[in-house]
Amino acid sequence: MRKSEVNIVVITYNSRVFIKDCLDSLLSSDRVYCRITVMDNASTDGTAEIVKEKYQSVKLLRNMRNTGYACAVNKGVASIAGHFFIVTNADVVFHRDAIRQMVEYLMVHRDVGVVGAQQVFSDGKWQRSYGNVPGIVDSVKNLIGITTLHNWVRRFAWPRRIDAYPKEVGYIDGAAMTIRKESYESVKGFDENFFFYGEEADFCFRLKRSGWKVVFLPSARIIHVRGGSSTKVDASMEKYLQLYVNSKLLLFKKHYPQWQFHLHIQLEKIHAQKLALIYRLIGFLLPESKRGYVSNRVIEYNLLSKIWSEQLTR
């Protein structure tokens, strides 16, 4: 039986340690031929060289500078054809039948614009794969702990009790998105004003407003390593947190009235302060030898609270 063909756009930025596992998983997909394009965002660690030397069947496109995730997606998609395509990070490994399942779902359900898979960590543990589009209700849920409780229940229940059927969601986590080309073109692709963070929520929000469905498909599985440096406490931590805040601010300004914009900032600041306090209290209960991670989280959320507070004075 002839394999179906699907275009894959892999976005890379200093992804040397991930790119081989990602490409190997795509090339070994079950009953699907993956026509792969790597869109490299000016990597300096040899990522592009690995692709060029070891994967002759993979098309390599290279930006001269890091233009951001959304811009890289649009440039990569502009170079491909077909009715469906997948946009993925380099730190993703696809289970053999994941791509087939997602593409077949789009083929059957013509009102669906984008599909996402169940993400797991490298050790098989559950990982958040979708979310609500940021808004006042979502911010309040975060603040009072409903979202955290929901995720903890799902994490501990995995894999015994978990989503069994596809369902509509607010947005698909941007690590891997299977997209209908028609839906992508109907909203003119990703908004390139988003440099990093928030672009997938904005994209899905616009799809839903245009009448397309956004669906989570739990039977399709991918491993998402989540190896980004934005979670590390180092000299670049403030930079990544600022990018995160800037993207949320852009999302709020774009989709909500002015009075909600300032309320969003207040809720985000209080939420960050709450998390810093919680981790500080947890630290008191742990032996000193195990306080490193908790201390880093306190630093992170204190810094995030400071950045949000600065927005209120502008």
Beta strands, then each sheet from edge to edge (+ up, - down):
strand 1: 4-12
strand 2: 32-40
strand 3: 59-62
strand 4: 84-89
strand 5: 92-94
strand 6: 112-120
strand 7: 130-131
strand 8: 167-168
strand 9: 171-172
strand 10: 176-180
strand 11: 213-224
sheet 1: 3+ 2+ 1+ 4+ 10- 6+ 11+ 5-
sheet 2: 3+ 2+ 1+ 4+ 10- 6+ 11+ 8-
sheet 3: 7+ 9-
end
